[in-house]
Amino acid sequence: MGRPSENLTHDIKVRVDDELNSQIEKYAVKCTLSKAATIREILSSFFAQN
C-alpha cells in the first residue's frame, strides 16, 4: 500500500452496522486489500453491473 493515487481526490464517509463491517473486513482479508480498496472494488463492480 502507500500513499493514495493522485486521482483519488474525493473522500466519502458512511456508517455501517457490525454485520456489514464484518463482511467488508472478511472480504478485505480474503483478497489482501485494505478496507478502502475493498469498498472501491465493491462499488466499481456494482456500477459495472448497472
mmCIF file as Biopython writes it, N, C-alpha, C and O atoms, coordinates in Angstrom:
data_model
#
loop_
_atom_site.group_PDB
_atom_site.id
_atom_site.type_symbol
_atom_site.label_atom_id
_atom_site.label_alt_id
_atom_site.label_comp_id
_atom_site.label_asym_id
_atom_site.label_entity_id
_atom_site.label_seq_id
_atom_site.pdbx_PDB_ins_code
_atom_site.Cartn_x
_atom_site.Cartn_y
_atom_site.Cartn_z
_atom_site.occupancy
_atom_site.B_iso_or_equiv
_atom_site.auth_seq_id
_atom_site.auth_asym_id
_atom_site.pdbx_PDB_model_num
ATOM 1   N N  . MET A ? 1  ? 0.853   -1.167  0.000   1.0 0.0 1  A 1 
ATOM 2   C CA . MET A ? 1  ? 0.000   0.000   0.000   1.0 0.0 1  A 1 
ATOM 3   C C  . MET A ? 1  ? 0.895   1.225   0.000   1.0 0.0 1  A 1 
ATOM 4   O O  . MET A ? 1  ? 2.030   1.125   -0.467  1.0 0.0 1  A 1 
ATOM 5   N N  . GLY A ? 2  ? 0.480   2.317   0.470   1.0 0.0 2  A 1 
ATOM 6   C CA . GLY A ? 2  ? 1.253   3.547   0.443   1.0 0.0 2  A 1 
ATOM 7   C C  . GLY A ? 2  ? 0.328   4.727   0.292   1.0 0.0 2  A 1 
ATOM 8   O O  . GLY A ? 2  ? -0.854  4.673   0.630   1.0 0.0 2  A 1 
ATOM 9   N N  . ARG A ? 3  ? 0.892   5.781   -0.217  1.0 0.0 3  A 1 
ATOM 10  C CA . ARG A ? 3  ? 0.082   6.985   -0.409  1.0 0.0 3  A 1 
ATOM 11  C C  . ARG A ? 3  ? -0.967  6.743   -1.495  1.0 0.0 3  A 1 
ATOM 12  O O  . ARG A ? 3  ? -0.716  6.023   -2.461  1.0 0.0 3  A 1 
ATOM 13  N N  . PRO A ? 4  ? -2.141  7.348   -1.326  1.0 0.0 4  A 1 
ATOM 14  C CA . PRO A ? 4  ? -3.178  7.159   -2.340  1.0 0.0 4  A 1 
ATOM 15  C C  . PRO A ? 4  ? -2.787  7.762   -3.679  1.0 0.0 4  A 1 
ATOM 16  O O  . PRO A ? 4  ? -1.994  8.701   -3.744  1.0 0.0 4  A 1 
ATOM 17  N N  . SER A ? 5  ? -3.342  7.221   -4.727  1.0 0.0 5  A 1 
ATOM 18  C CA . SER A ? 5  ? -3.109  7.718   -6.074  1.0 0.0 5  A 1 
ATOM 19  C C  . SER A ? 5  ? -3.620  9.150   -6.195  1.0 0.0 5  A 1 
ATOM 20  O O  . SER A ? 5  ? -4.532  9.562   -5.478  1.0 0.0 5  A 1 
ATOM 21  N N  . GLU A ? 6  ? -3.018  9.897   -7.113  1.0 0.0 6  A 1 
ATOM 22  C CA . GLU A ? 6  ? -3.415  11.285  -7.344  1.0 0.0 6  A 1 
ATOM 23  C C  . GLU A ? 6  ? -4.881  11.411  -7.745  1.0 0.0 6  A 1 
ATOM 24  O O  . GLU A ? 6  ? -5.520  12.415  -7.430  1.0 0.0 6  A 1 
ATOM 25  N N  . ASN A ? 7  ? -5.425  10.407  -8.434  1.0 0.0 7  A 1 
ATOM 26  C CA . ASN A ? 7  ? -6.798  10.523  -8.921  1.0 0.0 7  A 1 
ATOM 27  C C  . ASN A ? 7  ? -7.856  10.212  -7.867  1.0 0.0 7  A 1 
ATOM 28  O O  . ASN A ? 7  ? -9.050  10.292  -8.159  1.0 0.0 7  A 1 
ATOM 29  N N  . LEU A ? 8  ? -7.453  9.866   -6.666  1.0 0.0 8  A 1 
ATOM 30  C CA . LEU A ? 8  ? -8.407  9.599   -5.586  1.0 0.0 8  A 1 
ATOM 31  C C  . LEU A ? 8  ? -8.575  10.877  -4.759  1.0 0.0 8  A 1 
ATOM 32  O O  . LEU A ? 8  ? -7.982  11.024  -3.690  1.0 0.0 8  A 1 
ATOM 33  N N  . THR A ? 9  ? -9.383  11.782  -5.270  1.0 0.0 9  A 1 
ATOM 34  C CA . THR A ? 9  ? -9.483  13.108  -4.662  1.0 0.0 9  A 1 
ATOM 35  C C  . THR A ? 9  ? -10.725 13.315  -3.818  1.0 0.0 9  A 1 
ATOM 36  O O  . THR A ? 9  ? -10.838 14.333  -3.136  1.0 0.0 9  A 1 
ATOM 37  N N  . HIS A ? 10 ? -11.661 12.378  -3.845  1.0 0.0 10 A 1 
ATOM 38  C CA . HIS A ? 10 ? -12.911 12.554  -3.102  1.0 0.0 10 A 1 
ATOM 39  C C  . HIS A ? 10 ? -12.955 11.608  -1.907  1.0 0.0 10 A 1 
ATOM 40  O O  . HIS A ? 10 ? -12.644 10.423  -2.019  1.0 0.0 10 A 1 
ATOM 41  N N  . ASP A ? 11 ? -13.342 12.153  -0.778  1.0 0.0 11 A 1 
ATOM 42  C CA . ASP A ? 11 ? -13.435 11.400  0.465   1.0 0.0 11 A 1 
ATOM 43  C C  . ASP A ? 11 ? -14.910 11.171  0.769   1.0 0.0 11 A 1 
ATOM 44  O O  . ASP A ? 11 ? -15.680 12.126  0.878   1.0 0.0 11 A 1 
ATOM 45  N N  . ILE A ? 12 ? -15.308 9.900   0.908   1.0 0.0 12 A 1 
ATOM 46  C CA . ILE A ? 12 ? -16.697 9.550   1.198   1.0 0.0 12 A 1 
ATOM 47  C C  . ILE A ? 12 ? -16.720 8.790   2.520   1.0 0.0 12 A 1 
ATOM 48  O O  . ILE A ? 12 ? -15.949 7.852   2.725   1.0 0.0 12 A 1 
ATOM 49  N N  . LYS A ? 13 ? -17.607 9.203   3.403   1.0 0.0 13 A 1 
ATOM 50  C CA . LYS A ? 13 ? -17.718 8.529   4.699   1.0 0.0 13 A 1 
ATOM 51  C C  . LYS A ? 13 ? -19.143 8.036   4.883   1.0 0.0 13 A 1 
ATOM 52  O O  . LYS A ? 13 ? -20.106 8.758   4.623   1.0 0.0 13 A 1 
ATOM 53  N N  . VAL A ? 14 ? -19.262 6.795   5.333   1.0 0.0 14 A 1 
ATOM 54  C CA . VAL A ? 14 ? -20.576 6.203   5.595   1.0 0.0 14 A 1 
ATOM 55  C C  . VAL A ? 14 ? -20.521 5.444   6.907   1.0 0.0 14 A 1 
ATOM 56  O O  . VAL A ? 14 ? -19.457 5.008   7.346   1.0 0.0 14 A 1 
ATOM 57  N N  . ARG A ? 15 ? -21.664 5.296   7.515   1.0 0.0 15 A 1 
ATOM 58  C CA . ARG A ? 15 ? -21.776 4.465   8.712   1.0 0.0 15 A 1 
ATOM 59  C C  . ARG A ? 15 ? -22.389 3.133   8.293   1.0 0.0 15 A 1 
ATOM 60  O O  . ARG A ? 15 ? -23.326 3.091   7.496   1.0 0.0 15 A 1 
ATOM 61  N N  . VAL A ? 16 ? -21.846 2.047   8.842   1.0 0.0 16 A 1 
ATOM 62  C CA . VAL A ? 16 ? -22.378 0.711   8.555   1.0 0.0 16 A 1 
ATOM 63  C C  . VAL A ? 16 ? -22.580 -0.025  9.869   1.0 0.0 16 A 1 
ATOM 64  O O  . VAL A ? 16 ? -21.968 0.308   10.884  1.0 0.0 16 A 1 
ATOM 65  N N  . ASP A ? 17 ? -23.448 -1.031  9.836   1.0 0.0 17 A 1 
ATOM 66  C CA . ASP A ? 17 ? -23.664 -1.819  11.049  1.0 0.0 17 A 1 
ATOM 67  C C  . ASP A ? 17 ? -22.544 -2.851  11.204  1.0 0.0 17 A 1 
ATOM 68  O O  . ASP A ? 17 ? -21.704 -3.014  10.320  1.0 0.0 17 A 1 
ATOM 69  N N  . ASP A ? 18 ? -22.553 -3.536  12.335  1.0 0.0 18 A 1 
ATOM 70  C CA . ASP A ? 18 ? -21.496 -4.502  12.646  1.0 0.0 18 A 1 
ATOM 71  C C  . ASP A ? 18 ? -21.414 -5.619  11.611  1.0 0.0 18 A 1 
ATOM 72  O O  . ASP A ? 18 ? -20.322 -6.054  11.246  1.0 0.0 18 A 1 
ATOM 73  N N  . GLU A ? 19 ? -22.567 -6.081  11.142  1.0 0.0 19 A 1 
ATOM 74  C CA . GLU A ? 19 ? -22.579 -7.193  10.185  1.0 0.0 19 A 1 
ATOM 75  C C  . GLU A ? 19 ? -21.934 -6.790  8.859   1.0 0.0 19 A 1 
ATOM 76  O O  . GLU A ? 19 ? -21.108 -7.529  8.325   1.0 0.0 19 A 1 
ATOM 77  N N  . LEU A ? 20 ? -22.300 -5.639  8.332   1.0 0.0 20 A 1 
ATOM 78  C CA . LEU A ? 20 ? -21.725 -5.187  7.072   1.0 0.0 20 A 1 
ATOM 79  C C  . LEU A ? 20 ? -20.229 -4.910  7.226   1.0 0.0 20 A 1 
ATOM 80  O O  . LEU A ? 20 ? -19.443 -5.235  6.337   1.0 0.0 20 A 1 
ATOM 81  N N  . ASN A ? 21 ? -19.841 -4.318  8.338   1.0 0.0 21 A 1 
ATOM 82  C CA . ASN A ? 21 ? -18.425 -4.067  8.589   1.0 0.0 21 A 1 
ATOM 83  C C  . ASN A ? 21 ? -17.643 -5.372  8.629   1.0 0.0 21 A 1 
ATOM 84  O O  . ASN A ? 21 ? -16.543 -5.459  8.083   1.0 0.0 21 A 1 
ATOM 85  N N  . SER A ? 22 ? -18.206 -6.376  9.269   1.0 0.0 22 A 1 
ATOM 86  C CA . SER A ? 22 ? -17.555 -7.687  9.352   1.0 0.0 22 A 1 
ATOM 87  C C  . SER A ? 22 ? -17.407 -8.303  7.965   1.0 0.0 22 A 1 
ATOM 88  O O  . SER A ? 22 ? -16.364 -8.877  7.652   1.0 0.0 22 A 1 
ATOM 89  N N  . GLN A ? 23 ? -18.437 -8.189  7.136   1.0 0.0 23 A 1 
ATOM 90  C CA . GLN A ? 23 ? -18.373 -8.731  5.779   1.0 0.0 23 A 1 
ATOM 91  C C  . GLN A ? 23 ? -17.295 -8.027  4.964   1.0 0.0 23 A 1 
ATOM 92  O O  . GLN A ? 23 ? -16.556 -8.676  4.223   1.0 0.0 23 A 1 
ATOM 93  N N  . ILE A ? 24 ? -17.198 -6.714  5.093   1.0 0.0 24 A 1 
ATOM 94  C CA . ILE A ? 24 ? -16.176 -5.949  4.374   1.0 0.0 24 A 1 
ATOM 95  C C  . ILE A ? 24 ? -14.785 -6.361  4.840   1.0 0.0 24 A 1 
ATOM 96  O O  . ILE A ? 24 ? -13.890 -6.567  4.020   1.0 0.0 24 A 1 
ATOM 97  N N  . GLU A ? 25 ? -14.602 -6.483  6.151   1.0 0.0 25 A 1 
ATOM 98  C CA . GLU A ? 25 ? -13.293 -6.865  6.692   1.0 0.0 25 A 1 
ATOM 99  C C  . GLU A ? 25 ? -12.893 -8.264  6.260   1.0 0.0 25 A 1 
ATOM 100 O O  . GLU A ? 25 ? -11.733 -8.493  5.916   1.0 0.0 25 A 1 
ATOM 101 N N  . LYS A ? 26 ? -13.830 -9.204  6.270   1.0 0.0 26 A 1 
ATOM 102 C CA . LYS A ? 26 ? -13.523 -10.578 5.841   1.0 0.0 26 A 1 
ATOM 103 C C  . LYS A ? 26 ? -13.131 -10.612 4.369   1.0 0.0 26 A 1 
ATOM 104 O O  . LYS A ? 26 ? -12.187 -11.308 3.996   1.0 0.0 26 A 1 
ATOM 105 N N  . TYR A ? 27 ? -13.841 -9.873  3.538   1.0 0.0 27 A 1 
ATOM 106 C CA . TYR A ? 27 ? -13.526 -9.821  2.110   1.0 0.0 27 A 1 
ATOM 107 C C  . TYR A ? 27 ? -12.155 -9.186  1.900   1.0 0.0 27 A 1 
ATOM 108 O O  . TYR A ? 27 ? -11.375 -9.642  1.063   1.0 0.0 27 A 1 
ATOM 109 N N  . ALA A ? 28 ? -11.869 -8.141  2.657   1.0 0.0 28 A 1 
ATOM 110 C CA . ALA A ? 28 ? -10.570 -7.462  2.541   1.0 0.0 28 A 1 
ATOM 111 C C  . ALA A ? 28 ? -9.425  -8.411  2.886   1.0 0.0 28 A 1 
ATOM 112 O O  . ALA A ? 28 ? -8.413  -8.444  2.186   1.0 0.0 28 A 1 
ATOM 113 N N  . VAL A ? 29 ? -9.579  -9.170  3.948   1.0 0.0 29 A 1 
ATOM 114 C CA . VAL A ? 29 ? -8.538  -10.131 4.352   1.0 0.0 29 A 1 
ATOM 115 C C  . VAL A ? 29 ? -8.390  -11.214 3.287   1.0 0.0 29 A 1 
ATOM 116 O O  . VAL A ? 29 ? -7.275  -11.567 2.903   1.0 0.0 29 A 1 
ATOM 117 N N  . LYS A ? 30 ? -9.524  -11.740 2.811   1.0 0.0 30 A 1 
ATOM 118 C CA . LYS A ? 30 ? -9.511  -12.797 1.792   1.0 0.0 30 A 1 
ATOM 119 C C  . LYS A ? 30 ? -8.783  -12.333 0.528   1.0 0.0 30 A 1 
ATOM 120 O O  . LYS A ? 30 ? -8.053  -13.108 -0.090  1.0 0.0 30 A 1 
ATOM 121 N N  . CYS A ? 31 ? -8.979  -11.083 0.151   1.0 0.0 31 A 1 
ATOM 122 C CA . CYS A ? 31 ? -8.396  -10.554 -1.095  1.0 0.0 31 A 1 
ATOM 123 C C  . CYS A ? 31 ? -7.119  -9.755  -0.855  1.0 0.0 31 A 1 
ATOM 124 O O  . CYS A ? 31 ? -6.579  -9.154  -1.784  1.0 0.0 31 A 1 
ATOM 125 N N  . THR A ? 32 ? -6.641  -9.746  0.367   1.0 0.0 32 A 1 
ATOM 126 C CA . THR A ? 32 ? -5.452  -8.982  0.781   1.0 0.0 32 A 1 
ATOM 127 C C  . THR A ? 32 ? -5.505  -7.531  0.281   1.0 0.0 32 A 1 
ATOM 128 O O  . THR A ? 32 ? -4.578  -7.034  -0.358  1.0 0.0 32 A 1 
ATOM 129 N N  . LEU A ? 33 ? -6.617  -6.883  0.596   1.0 0.0 33 A 1 
ATOM 130 C CA . LEU A ? 33 ? -6.833  -5.484  0.255   1.0 0.0 33 A 1 
ATOM 131 C C  . LEU A ? 33 ? -7.079  -4.685  1.528   1.0 0.0 33 A 1 
ATOM 132 O O  . LEU A ? 33 ? -7.452  -5.239  2.561   1.0 0.0 33 A 1 
ATOM 133 N N  . SER A ? 34 ? -6.866  -3.391  1.439   1.0 0.0 34 A 1 
ATOM 134 C CA . SER A ? 34 ? -7.277  -2.523  2.543   1.0 0.0 34 A 1 
ATOM 135 C C  . SER A ? 34 ? -8.802  -2.408  2.504   1.0 0.0 34 A 1 
ATOM 136 O O  . SER A ? 34 ? -9.427  -2.744  1.498   1.0 0.0 34 A 1 
ATOM 137 N N  . LYS A ? 35 ? -9.394  -1.936  3.590   1.0 0.0 35 A 1 
ATOM 138 C CA . LYS A ? 35 ? -10.844 -1.749  3.588   1.0 0.0 35 A 1 
ATOM 139 C C  . LYS A ? 35 ? -11.248 -0.739  2.514   1.0 0.0 35 A 1 
ATOM 140 O O  . LYS A ? 35 ? -12.253 -0.931  1.830   1.0 0.0 35 A 1 
ATOM 141 N N  . ALA A ? 36 ? -10.476 0.326   2.366   1.0 0.0 36 A 1 
ATOM 142 C CA . ALA A ? 36 ? -10.801 1.342   1.360   1.0 0.0 36 A 1 
ATOM 143 C C  . ALA A ? 36 ? -10.756 0.750   -0.044  1.0 0.0 36 A 1 
ATOM 144 O O  . ALA A ? 36 ? -11.655 0.997   -0.848  1.0 0.0 36 A 1 
ATOM 145 N N  . ALA A ? 37 ? -9.722  -0.027  -0.344  1.0 0.0 37 A 1 
ATOM 146 C CA . ALA A ? 37 ? -9.611  -0.659  -1.660  1.0 0.0 37 A 1 
ATOM 147 C C  . ALA A ? 37 ? -10.740 -1.662  -1.871  1.0 0.0 37 A 1 
ATOM 148 O O  . ALA A ? 37 ? -11.264 -1.787  -2.978  1.0 0.0 37 A 1 
ATOM 149 N N  . THR A ? 38 ? -11.109 -2.364  -0.828  1.0 0.0 38 A 1 
ATOM 150 C CA . THR A ? 38 ? -12.216 -3.314  -0.905  1.0 0.0 38 A 1 
ATOM 151 C C  . THR A ? 38 ? -13.513 -2.604  -1.248  1.0 0.0 38 A 1 
ATOM 152 O O  . THR A ? 38 ? -14.251 -3.051  -2.126  1.0 0.0 38 A 1 
ATOM 153 N N  . ILE A ? 39 ? -13.795 -1.517  -0.573  1.0 0.0 39 A 1 
ATOM 154 C CA . ILE A ? 39 ? -15.026 -0.768  -0.822  1.0 0.0 39 A 1 
ATOM 155 C C  . ILE A ? 39 ? -15.020 -0.190  -2.231  1.0 0.0 39 A 1 
ATOM 156 O O  . ILE A ? 39 ? -16.051 -0.206  -2.903  1.0 0.0 39 A 1 
ATOM 157 N N  . ARG A ? 40 ? -13.872 0.323   -2.696  1.0 0.0 40 A 1 
ATOM 158 C CA . ARG A ? 40 ? -13.780 0.823   -4.072  1.0 0.0 40 A 1 
ATOM 159 C C  . ARG A ? 40 ? -14.066 -0.296  -5.067  1.0 0.0 40 A 1 
ATOM 160 O O  . ARG A ? 40 ? -14.779 -0.088  -6.049  1.0 0.0 40 A 1 
ATOM 161 N N  . GLU A ? 41 ? -13.510 -1.488  -4.818  1.0 0.0 41 A 1 
ATOM 162 C CA . GLU A ? 41 ? -13.727 -2.634  -5.710  1.0 0.0 41 A 1 
ATOM 163 C C  . GLU A ? 41 ? -15.197 -3.027  -5.738  1.0 0.0 41 A 1 
ATOM 164 O O  . GLU A ? 41 ? -15.756 -3.274  -6.807  1.0 0.0 41 A 1 
ATOM 165 N N  . ILE A ? 42 ? -15.821 -3.086  -4.578  1.0 0.0 42 A 1 
ATOM 166 C CA . ILE A ? 42 ? -17.238 -3.442  -4.488  1.0 0.0 42 A 1 
ATOM 167 C C  . ILE A ? 42 ? -18.099 -2.425  -5.225  1.0 0.0 42 A 1 
ATOM 168 O O  . ILE A ? 42 ? -19.002 -2.803  -5.972  1.0 0.0 42 A 1 
ATOM 169 N N  . LEU A ? 43 ? -17.832 -1.151  -5.024  1.0 0.0 43 A 1 
ATOM 170 C CA . LEU A ? 43 ? -18.604 -0.103  -5.704  1.0 0.0 43 A 1 
ATOM 171 C C  . LEU A ? 43 ? -18.388 -0.153  -7.217  1.0 0.0 43 A 1 
ATOM 172 O O  . LEU A ? 43 ? -19.344 -0.013  -7.980  1.0 0.0 43 A 1 
ATOM 173 N N  . SER A ? 44 ? -17.171 -0.348  -7.651  1.0 0.0 44 A 1 
ATOM 174 C CA . SER A ? 44 ? -16.879 -0.434  -9.088  1.0 0.0 44 A 1 
ATOM 175 C C  . SER A ? 44 ? -17.626 -1.616  -9.712  1.0 0.0 44 A 1 
ATOM 176 O O  . SER A ? 44 ? -18.192 -1.498  -10.799 1.0 0.0 44 A 1 
ATOM 177 N N  . SER A ? 45 ? -17.622 -2.743  -9.022  1.0 0.0 45 A 1 
ATOM 178 C CA . SER A ? 45 ? -18.318 -3.923  -9.511  1.0 0.0 45 A 1 
ATOM 179 C C  . SER A ? 45 ? -19.828 -3.666  -9.589  1.0 0.0 45 A 1 
ATOM 180 O O  . SER A ? 45 ? -20.479 -4.050  -10.561 1.0 0.0 45 A 1 
ATOM 181 N N  . PHE A ? 46 ? -20.366 -3.027  -8.577  1.0 0.0 46 A 1 
ATOM 182 C CA . PHE A ? 46 ? -21.791 -2.719  -8.557  1.0 0.0 46 A 1 
ATOM 183 C C  . PHE A ? 46 ? -22.177 -1.840  -9.742  1.0 0.0 46 A 1 
ATOM 184 O O  . PHE A ? 46 ? -23.147 -2.130  -10.443 1.0 0.0 46 A 1 
ATOM 185 N N  . PHE A ? 47 ? -21.423 -0.768  -9.967  1.0 0.0 47 A 1 
ATOM 186 C CA . PHE A ? 47 ? -21.763 0.154   -11.047 1.0 0.0 47 A 1 
ATOM 187 C C  . PHE A ? 47 ? -21.499 -0.446  -12.429 1.0 0.0 47 A 1 
ATOM 188 O O  . PHE A ? 47 ? -22.147 -0.057  -13.401 1.0 0.0 47 A 1 
ATOM 189 N N  . ALA A ? 48 ? -20.574 -1.372  -12.527 1.0 0.0 48 A 1 
ATOM 190 C CA . ALA A ? 48 ? -20.325 -2.039  -13.800 1.0 0.0 48 A 1 
ATOM 191 C C  . ALA A ? 48 ? -21.493 -2.915  -14.201 1.0 0.0 48 A 1 
ATOM 192 O O  . ALA A ? 48 ? -21.735 -3.124  -15.390 1.0 0.0 48 A 1 
ATOM 193 N N  . GLN A ? 49 ? -22.221 -3.431  -13.218 1.0 0.0 49 A 1 
ATOM 194 C CA . GLN A ? 49 ? -23.360 -4.293  -13.485 1.0 0.0 49 A 1 
ATOM 195 C C  . GLN A ? 49 ? -24.619 -3.494  -13.833 1.0 0.0 49 A 1 
ATOM 196 O O  . GLN A ? 49 ? -25.558 -4.037  -14.415 1.0 0.0 49 A 1 
ATOM 197 N N  . ASN A ? 50 ? -24.638 -2.220  -13.480 1.0 0.0 50 A 1 
ATOM 198 C CA . ASN A ? 50 ? -25.846 -1.401  -13.703 1.0 0.0 50 A 1 
ATOM 199 C C  . ASN A ? 50 ? -25.636 -0.438  -14.789 1.0 0.0 50 A 1 
ATOM 200 O O  . ASN A ? 50 ? -26.540 0.332   -15.116 1.0 0.0 50 A 1 
#
